[in-house]
Amino acid sequence: MSVVGFDIGHYSCYIAVARQGGIETVANEYSDRCTPSYVAFSETQRFIGNAAKNQAITNLKNTAFGYKRLLARPYDDPQVQAEMPHLPFNILKHDDGAVGIQVHYGGEERIFTPLQITAMLLTKLKETAEKGLNLPVVDCVISVPCFFTECEKRCMLDAANIAGLNCLRLMSDTIATALAYGLYKQDLPAETDKPRNVIFVDMGSSNFQVSACALNKGKLKMLAATFDTLGGRDLDQLLAEHFAKEFKTKYNVDASTNKRAFTRLLGDCEKLKKLMSANSTPIPLNIECFMDDKDVTAKLQRADLEEMAAPLLERADACMKRLLADCKLSTDDIYAVEIVGGSTRVPAIKQLVLSNFNKEASTTLNADEAVARGCALQCAILSPKFVVRDFNIADCQPFSITLSWSKGTPDEDNKMELYPLYHQIPQSKVLTLYKQEPIVIEAFYTNPELVPHPCTTLGKFVVNGVVPPAPGENAKVKIKVRVNHHGIFQVNNAHMVEVRNEDSEAMDTGGSEKEVSEGTSDEKLSEEAEKQAETGDTTDDTKGDGESKESSESEKPAAKAKKVKAKQIDLDVVNQTSSLSAERINILKEQELQLAANDRLETERLHAKNSVEEYVYEMRNNLATSLQTFILEQDRETFSALLTATEDWLYDEGEDQKKQVYIDKLAELKQRGDPVVVRAKEFESRPKAFDDFAKTGVHVRKFLQKYKEGDEQFNHLTEDEVSKVEKTLTEKQAWYDRQFAACMNIQKTDDPPVLTQQIENEKEAFQKAVKSTMTKPKPKAEPPKEESKPAAKTEADEQNTSNNATPEAEAKTEATTDMEVD
């Protein structure tokens, strides 16, 4: 099972994977850890990532980038209208009012939505991760900005689905950064102690996010998060507009009227901004052939940029101050301020951090890869394959959510703020309503003016099957709602509670029964209790204010309460949200698979074409150099003419042929060229092969000579075995002599009578035939037999021996007895 985290940025993406006990960032086919969020189209194929960005200037109108700000937005959205002048490709209005990106692809004009373009990018990131892991990638965690609304999150989930990914969690950039910071900290305070408060400042290319997080050992809680839609690209835009005015005055060229030139200027201004972040001296900007074949040059220093960017810096300053007010922390309560995102390298941002939080900006985390690493850690926590220490993650709700439902009476208050600002998520709540007919619930953001999206409705949810228990009575309906781990509001389920006396006749409704006290029956609940929501997954009702204390006190243990029974009858919930239908997703999946298949076929076709072109150039060069002596003059001229004709064909009729045509053309060329190449290779390798064969024969002759001289090393061999070796030597030597003589008489332009591979095969067969005899080990010698021990003497024999012993023997015996044995 793969564990992958994707950081989808405005201009660039990062991929992090869990592998070998740690988190690594995967490099793409260009050995670049950063993959540009570019998707380009040509006549025959798509280019995604580095390949798309490399040809962006030459194929500007067909290269999509910066489309993240267009996700799930209508064409008339003010943000879309503000983005359009800065985007070089054509943006159209769909029939349904959505944004469409028009490109020329496959010989026709095609329109893709930002959702489809995002799915294409995710498909590329998935392939890159699979190559890095050598495993199929399905499960993943994807990052989104903390201010993404319900529509944008659902759109990102649909894009992941179209790309064939199972998104385990949509994770906000802020919580991913906090996880990457907190999981590895070993010195966090205990869960019962005061938490460590850390501020995270994240400024990327298109957004600015500031968050406050409380960290304990094994626990992370997001306190608050503020944002602004400014980023590094706004600084690039300021620089580009400044230089465009200067060039108009100085060189009489207006870059603002030429999208190609202005896009090129933006790229150079981004590089200039990075240089100014590290240097306070004036930095030159030089662009060759900028417009009208004119070279332009200018200078700027950091102080000038900070002066121009004063309004943007004021917005960043206000965002930091707003966070301090929202999280209710003083600067003394803050432990550290961590900065991430490429644009936080700008010194002015670090100065704002110091002035607002009274702390120097800390760079513990990798500024570019922190979000991707946090997503990979979250994926590892969710994966059963990896063992990660327990770490509880609690995010916060960025916008307050209010529910409204269909009125039962004209004076009924049918609205309630269920999830206030910065409410902890994910979390479930149970809403209890008393109705006689199906319920229509609408969820929307409480303060639309604070939401950076025109669509502030989260969805409509229809609860069907509500039937009153008796004419004129209300049915008790419990509805479980939840803001899930993606940060998306949903109605999980609903059920109707039917309460009746135990002695009444049971009605078979298929529900599960349970006992409840009589004091919780419908009749005693007030109208205000109908509007209350309960926290948690419990299905118990909260008593209303209209229920008197006397009623509660009367329920004493001594009193004999009448038991009632309740049944839970599941109700059908119909969701009406911005998510695409299953049918629509399947259609888009098929389109994406078809586009991916076309890309693979086109890549294979181009590879076959390039193989022909490469062979033509290589062979033409070799015919004039290394292969010149291995081909006849007439054949070389004919072959050279064929190569020239093939080259002309490649740039004329063969420019756009099918894959098989190039394969056949290459085979035709190789039919003439391969024999020449073989002659050259054989000429180089054949002498060594003959030499190795001759060495084998010499080795065998030495063996036979030693055997004939009676060498004890080989006296265990039989004459039949040795004669077989002699016979093999004679046969192989005869073959060798014939082939060697034949090769000595050929010219370089002649095909060799025997190939090097054949010589090596014969040598191996020769060695195999004689090896068993020449390396046959001697038989092992039998160990000597042990002498039989004399039989034990009887006492009578020992006595006779003692009596008959001579004085010399007795002396010897005494000496032996007195000997000490170590």
SVG drawing of the C-alpha trace seen along z (x, -y; Angstrom):
<svg xmlns="http://www.w3.org/2000/svg" viewBox="-56 -58 123 127">
<polyline fill="none" stroke="black" stroke-width="0.4" points="0.0,0.0 1.4,-3.4 1.6,-6.3 1.7,-9.6 1.1,-13.2 0.5,-15.8 1.0,-19.6 -0.9,-21.2 0.3,-24.7 -0.7,-27.6 2.4,-27.3 4.2,-24.2 3.6,-20.9 5.5,-18.6 5.2,-14.9 6.2,-13.3 6.1,-9.6 6.6,-7.5 9.4,-5.0 12.1,-3.2 10.9,-4.6 10.9,-8.3 9.4,-10.9 11.1,-11.5 10.3,-14.0 10.0,-12.3 11.9,-13.8 10.3,-13.7 11.8,-12.6 13.8,-15.8 15.4,-15.0 13.5,-18.0 11.7,-17.8 9.3,-20.5 6.8,-19.8 5.3,-22.9 1.5,-23.0 1.4,-23.5 -0.6,-21.6 0.0,-22.2 -1.6,-20.9 -0.2,-20.4 -1.7,-19.0 -1.1,-15.4 -0.5,-15.2 -0.4,-16.8 2.6,-18.0 2.3,-18.2 4.8,-19.5 8.3,-20.5 7.7,-19.7 4.7,-22.0 6.5,-24.9 9.6,-24.6 7.5,-25.2 5.1,-27.7 6.5,-30.8 6.3,-29.2 2.9,-27.7 1.4,-30.3 -2.3,-30.1 -2.4,-26.4 -0.6,-26.2 -2.8,-26.3 -1.4,-27.5 -2.8,-29.5 -6.1,-27.6 -6.3,-26.7 -7.9,-30.1 -10.6,-29.2 -11.7,-25.9 -15.5,-25.6 -16.1,-29.3 -18.6,-30.7 -17.4,-32.8 -19.0,-35.9 -17.2,-35.6 -15.2,-38.8 -12.2,-36.8 -12.3,-35.1 -12.7,-38.4 -9.7,-39.8 -7.6,-36.8 -8.4,-36.8 -6.2,-39.7 -3.2,-37.9 -3.8,-34.6 -2.6,-34.2 -5.0,-31.4 -8.6,-31.9 -11.3,-31.6 -14.9,-31.1 -18.2,-30.8 -19.8,-27.4 -23.5,-26.8 -23.9,-26.2 -22.1,-29.5 -18.9,-27.7 -15.3,-28.6 -14.0,-26.9 -10.3,-26.9 -10.1,-26.9 -7.1,-25.2 -6.2,-23.8 -5.7,-20.0 -5.9,-17.2 -6.5,-19.5 -9.6,-21.1 -10.6,-23.6 -11.3,-21.9 -12.7,-23.3 -11.6,-21.9 -12.8,-22.9 -10.3,-23.8 -11.5,-20.6 -10.4,-18.5 -7.0,-20.3 -6.5,-19.6 -7.3,-16.0 -4.7,-15.9 -2.1,-17.3 -3.0,-14.8 -2.6,-12.0 0.9,-13.2 1.8,-13.4 0.4,-9.9 2.7,-8.5 5.7,-10.3 5.0,-8.9 4.5,-5.4 7.9,-5.6 9.5,-6.8 8.0,-4.0 7.9,-1.3 4.4,-0.6 0.9,-1.5 -0.5,-4.6 -4.1,-4.8 -4.4,-6.2 -3.2,-9.7 -3.7,-12.9 -4.0,-16.2 -3.5,-19.7 -5.8,-22.6 -5.7,-26.2 -7.4,-26.7 -9.9,-29.1 -11.1,-26.6 -14.9,-26.5 -17.2,-23.5 -17.5,-23.9 -13.8,-24.0 -13.1,-21.0 -15.7,-18.9 -14.2,-19.9 -10.8,-18.8 -12.1,-15.4 -13.8,-15.0 -10.6,-15.7 -8.7,-13.2 -11.5,-10.6 -11.1,-11.3 -7.4,-10.8 -7.9,-7.4 -6.9,-8.5 -8.5,-7.7 -8.1,-10.8 -8.1,-9.7 -8.2,-13.3 -8.2,-16.8 -5.8,-18.5 -5.5,-22.2 -2.0,-23.7 -2.0,-25.0 -2.8,-21.7 -0.3,-19.8 2.4,-22.3 1.6,-21.9 1.7,-18.1 5.1,-18.2 6.4,-20.3 4.8,-18.6 5.1,-14.9 8.8,-14.8 9.0,-17.0 10.0,-14.9 10.0,-17.7 6.3,-18.7 4.5,-19.2 2.3,-16.5 -1.4,-16.4 -2.4,-17.7 0.1,-20.5 -0.2,-23.9 0.2,-23.5 3.0,-24.9 1.5,-27.6 3.2,-27.9 2.4,-30.4 2.8,-29.2 3.1,-31.8 2.7,-30.4 3.1,-32.6 3.1,-30.9 2.8,-32.2 -0.9,-33.1 -2.1,-33.0 -1.1,-34.1 -2.1,-32.0 -1.4,-32.5 -2.4,-30.0 -2.1,-29.4 -1.7,-25.9 -1.6,-24.4 0.7,-21.4 0.9,-18.7 2.5,-15.4 0.5,-13.3 -2.0,-16.1 -2.4,-18.9 -5.2,-21.5 -5.7,-24.3 -6.8,-27.4 -7.4,-29.9 -6.4,-30.6 -6.6,-33.7 -5.8,-34.3 -5.4,-36.8 -5.3,-36.2 -1.9,-37.7 1.4,-36.0 4.7,-36.1 3.0,-36.4 1.7,-39.8 5.3,-41.0 6.2,-39.6 3.3,-41.5 4.4,-44.8 8.0,-44.3 6.7,-43.4 4.5,-46.5 7.3,-48.7 9.8,-47.5 7.1,-47.5 6.6,-51.3 10.4,-51.8 11.0,-49.9 8.2,-51.8 9.9,-55.1 13.4,-53.9 13.1,-51.6 9.7,-52.5 8.4,-48.9 5.1,-48.2 5.2,-44.8 1.6,-45.2 0.3,-44.9 2.1,-41.6 1.2,-38.6 4.2,-36.6 6.6,-39.4 4.9,-40.1 4.9,-36.4 8.6,-36.3 9.1,-39.5 7.2,-37.9 9.5,-34.9 12.6,-37.2 11.1,-39.3 10.6,-36.3 14.3,-35.5 15.1,-39.1 12.9,-39.0 14.8,-36.0 18.1,-37.7 16.9,-40.8 15.9,-38.7 19.5,-37.8 21.1,-41.1 20.4,-44.7 22.5,-46.2 20.9,-47.1 20.3,-44.0 20.4,-44.2 17.7,-42.8 18.8,-42.0 16.5,-40.5 17.8,-39.8 15.4,-40.2 12.6,-41.3 10.4,-42.9 11.0,-44.1 14.4,-42.5 15.5,-44.9 17.6,-44.0 16.4,-45.7 18.2,-46.3 17.3,-47.9 18.2,-47.9 16.3,-47.8 17.1,-47.2 15.2,-45.7 14.3,-49.1 12.5,-50.1 10.5,-46.9 9.5,-47.2 8.3,-50.8 6.2,-49.6 4.8,-46.7 3.8,-48.7 0.0,-48.2 0.6,-44.4 2.7,-44.3 0.0,-46.2 -2.5,-43.5 0.0,-40.8 0.4,-42.9 -3.4,-43.1 -3.7,-39.4 -1.2,-38.7 -2.9,-41.1 -6.3,-39.5 -4.9,-36.1 -3.6,-37.4 -7.1,-38.8 -8.9,-35.6 -6.7,-33.1 -6.7,-35.2 -3.0,-34.8 -0.5,-37.4 3.0,-37.5 4.2,-36.0 2.0,-32.9 3.7,-32.2 6.6,-29.7 7.8,-30.2 6.8,-31.5 7.6,-29.1 7.6,-30.4 7.0,-28.2 6.3,-28.9 8.7,-30.3 7.6,-33.9 8.5,-34.0 12.1,-34.4 11.3,-38.0 13.0,-40.0 10.0,-42.3 7.8,-39.3 10.3,-38.3 10.3,-41.8 6.5,-41.7 6.7,-38.5 9.1,-40.1 7.0,-43.2 3.7,-41.4 4.7,-38.4 7.9,-39.7 9.7,-36.6 12.3,-36.0 11.0,-33.9 12.1,-30.3 13.0,-28.2 12.9,-24.7 10.8,-23.3 11.6,-23.0 9.9,-26.1 8.9,-24.4 8.2,-20.8 6.7,-21.1 3.1,-20.9 3.7,-17.8 5.6,-16.1 2.7,-16.8 0.3,-15.3 2.5,-12.2 2.6,-11.9 -1.2,-12.0 -1.4,-9.4 1.0,-7.2 -1.2,-7.6 -4.2,-6.5 -2.4,-3.6 -2.4,-0.2 1.0,0.5 2.9,-2.0 3.2,-2.1 3.1,-5.8 2.9,-6.9 -0.5,-8.2 -1.1,-11.8 -4.5,-13.3 -5.2,-16.0 -8.0,-18.6 -8.6,-21.2 -10.9,-24.2 -13.8,-25.4 -12.7,-28.4 -16.2,-29.7 -19.3,-29.4 -22.1,-27.2 -25.8,-27.8 -28.7,-25.4 -32.2,-26.2 -35.1,-23.8 -38.6,-23.9 -41.0,-25.6 -43.8,-23.8 -45.6,-26.9 -45.3,-30.5 -43.8,-31.8 -41.3,-29.0 -37.6,-30.0 -36.0,-27.6 -32.4,-28.7 -29.5,-27.8 -25.7,-28.4 -24.5,-24.8 -20.8,-25.2 -19.4,-28.6 -16.1,-30.1 -13.1,-28.0 -15.3,-25.2 -13.3,-22.0 -13.6,-19.6 -14.2,-16.8 -17.3,-16.5 -20.8,-15.2 -24.0,-16.7 -27.6,-15.4 -30.5,-17.7 -33.9,-16.8 -37.0,-18.1 -40.7,-17.5 -42.4,-17.4 -45.4,-15.9 -43.9,-15.9 -40.5,-15.5 -37.9,-17.9 -35.7,-20.1 -32.5,-21.2 -30.2,-23.9 -26.7,-24.5 -24.9,-27.8 -22.1,-30.0 -23.4,-32.4 -21.4,-35.4 -21.2,-35.4 -19.2,-38.6 -16.3,-36.8 -16.2,-33.9 -13.9,-34.3 -16.3,-32.5 -19.6,-33.6 -21.3,-30.3 -22.0,-30.3 -24.5,-27.4 -23.2,-24.1 -26.1,-22.1 -29.7,-21.0 -30.7,-17.8 -34.2,-16.3 -35.3,-13.9 -38.1,-11.7 -40.4,-9.3 -41.5,-11.4 -45.0,-10.2 -46.9,-11.6 -47.7,-8.9 -51.3,-10.1 -53.4,-12.7 -52.3,-16.1 -49.3,-14.9 -45.6,-15.6 -43.1,-12.8 -39.9,-13.0 -37.0,-13.0 -33.3,-12.8 -30.9,-14.0 -27.1,-13.3 -25.0,-16.0 -21.2,-16.1 -18.3,-18.2 -16.0,-15.3 -12.2,-15.0 -12.2,-16.8 -13.9,-19.8 -17.1,-19.1 -20.6,-19.3 -22.8,-16.3 -26.0,-14.7 -25.0,-11.2 -28.4,-9.7 -31.8,-10.4 -34.3,-8.3 -37.8,-8.7 -38.4,-7.8 -41.8,-6.1 -42.8,-6.1 -45.8,-4.1 -47.0,-2.5 -45.7,1.1 -49.3,2.4 -50.4,0.9 -50.6,3.0 -47.2,3.2 -46.8,1.9 -44.3,3.8 -42.2,1.1 -38.9,2.9 -37.2,0.6 -35.2,1.6 -36.9,1.1 -35.4,-0.3 -36.8,-1.4 -37.1,-5.0 -38.5,-6.7 -42.0,-8.1 -40.8,-11.6 -39.1,-11.7 -42.2,-11.1 -43.3,-13.5 -46.1,-15.0 -43.9,-16.5 -41.3,-18.1 -41.6,-21.8 -41.4,-23.6 -38.0,-25.0 -36.6,-21.5 -37.4,-20.8 -34.9,-23.4 -32.0,-22.2 -29.0,-20.3 -27.0,-17.8 -23.2,-17.4 -21.8,-13.9 -23.1,-10.8 -25.7,-10.1 -29.4,-9.8 -30.7,-10.8 -32.9,-14.0 -32.1,-17.0 -34.9,-18.1 -36.5,-21.4 -36.9,-24.5 -40.7,-24.0 -40.3,-20.8 -40.9,-21.7 -38.8,-20.7 -41.8,-19.1 -42.0,-16.7 -38.4,-15.7 -38.7,-15.4 -41.8,-13.3 -39.8,-10.6 -38.5,-9.0 -37.3,-5.4 -40.2,-4.6 -42.7,-5.7 -44.0,-3.1 -43.3,-4.6 -45.1,-3.3 -42.7,-2.0 -42.8,-2.9 -41.1,-1.5 -39.5,-3.3 -38.6,-2.2 -36.0,-3.8 -37.2,-4.0 -34.5,-4.9 -35.3,-7.6 -34.0,-8.3 -31.8,-11.4 -31.3,-12.9 -28.1,-15.1 -28.1,-18.0 -24.5,-19.3 -22.0,-20.7 -20.3,-17.3 -20.5,-15.8 -22.8,-12.8 -21.4,-9.4 -22.4,-9.2 -20.6,-12.5 -17.4,-11.4 -17.4,-8.1 -17.6,-10.1 -14.8,-12.4 -12.8,-9.3 -13.2,-7.7 -12.1,-11.0 -9.0,-11.2 -8.1,-7.5 -8.4,-8.1 -6.2,-11.2 -3.6,-9.3 -3.7,-6.5 -3.2,-9.0 -0.3,-10.5 1.3,-7.0 0.8,-6.2 2.1,-9.5 5.2,-9.1 5.9,-5.7 5.4,-7.1 7.8,-10.0 10.3,-7.5 10.1,-5.4 10.5,-8.5 13.5,-9.7 15.1,-6.3 15.0,-6.6 16.5,-10.1 19.1,-9.1 20.1,-6.1 20.4,-8.3 22.8,-10.8 24.8,-8.2 25.3,-5.9 26.2,-8.7 28.9,-9.9 30.2,-6.4 30.4,-5.6 32.8,-8.5 34.9,-7.5 34.9,-4.2 33.0,-2.1 34.7,-3.5 37.1,-0.5 34.3,2.1 32.1,1.3 32.8,1.1 32.9,-2.3 30.0,-1.6 27.9,-0.2 28.8,-3.2 27.6,-5.6 24.4,-3.7 23.8,-3.5 24.6,-7.2 22.1,-8.1 19.5,-6.0 20.2,-7.8 19.9,-11.2 16.6,-10.2 15.3,-9.0 16.3,-12.3 14.5,-14.3 11.5,-12.0 11.5,-12.6 11.1,-16.3 8.5,-16.0 6.1,-13.1 7.4,-11.3 6.8,-14.2 3.5,-12.7 3.4,-9.0 2.2,-6.1 4.5,-4.2 4.7,-1.1 5.9,-3.2 8.9,-4.4 9.6,-0.8 9.6,0.5 11.8,-2.4 14.3,-1.7 14.3,2.0 15.0,1.2 18.0,-0.9 19.3,1.7 19.1,4.3 21.9,2.5 23.7,1.0 23.8,3.9 26.2,6.1 28.7,3.2 28.4,2.8 28.8,6.5 32.0,6.5 33.5,3.7 32.6,5.3 33.8,8.7 37.1,7.3 37.6,5.8 36.4,8.7 37.4,11.8 41.2,11.8 40.5,11.9 38.0,14.7 40.6,16.8 43.2,16.0 41.0,17.2 40.2,20.4 44.0,21.1 44.7,20.6 42.2,23.3 44.0,25.7 47.3,24.9 45.9,25.6 44.6,29.0 48.0,29.9 49.8,29.2 47.4,31.5 48.1,34.3 51.8,33.8 51.8,34.0 49.7,37.2 52.1,38.9 55.1,37.9 53.4,39.7 52.5,36.8 51.0,38.2 48.4,35.5 46.6,37.4 47.5,41.1 43.8,41.7 42.6,41.1 41.9,44.0 43.3,44.2 39.8,44.1 39.1,40.8 42.4,39.3 41.8,40.6 38.5,38.8 40.3,35.6 42.8,36.2 40.1,36.8 38.2,33.7 41.4,31.6 42.1,33.0 38.6,32.2 38.5,28.7 42.0,27.9 41.0,29.0 38.0,26.7 40.1,23.9 42.7,24.2 40.1,24.2 38.3,21.2 41.4,19.3 42.8,19.9 39.5,18.9 39.5,15.6 43.1,14.8 42.3,14.7 39.2,12.4 39.1,8.6 37.5,6.0 34.7,5.6 33.9,9.4 31.4,10.9 33.3,13.1 33.0,16.9 32.6,17.3 31.3,14.9 32.8,14.1 29.8,15.6 30.4,18.9 34.0,19.0 33.0,18.3 30.3,21.0 32.9,23.6 35.3,22.6 32.7,23.1 31.8,26.5 35.5,27.4 36.0,26.4 32.8,28.3 33.9,31.5 37.3,31.7 36.5,30.1 35.0,33.2 38.2,35.2 40.8,32.5 39.3,31.5 38.3,35.0 39.4,35.2 41.4,38.1 39.5,40.8 39.9,40.4 42.3,42.8 40.8,45.4 41.8,44.8 44.1,47.5 42.3,50.3 42.7,50.2 44.7,53.1 42.6,55.4 43.1,54.9 44.4,58.0 41.8,59.8 41.7,58.9 43.8,61.0 42.4,63.0 43.6,62.7 45.3,66.1 47.2,65.1 48.3,61.9 49.5,63.9 51.5,66.3 53.0,63.4 54.0,61.8 55.6,64.9 57.6,65.6 58.7,62.0 62.5,61.4 64.2,58.9 64.7,56.6 61.0,56.8 60.0,56.1 62.2,53.1 60.6,51.9 57.2,52.4 58.0,50.4 59.4,47.6 56.2,47.6 54.0,47.5 55.9,44.6 55.5,42.5 53.3,39.5 50.9,38.9 50.0,35.3"/>
</svg>
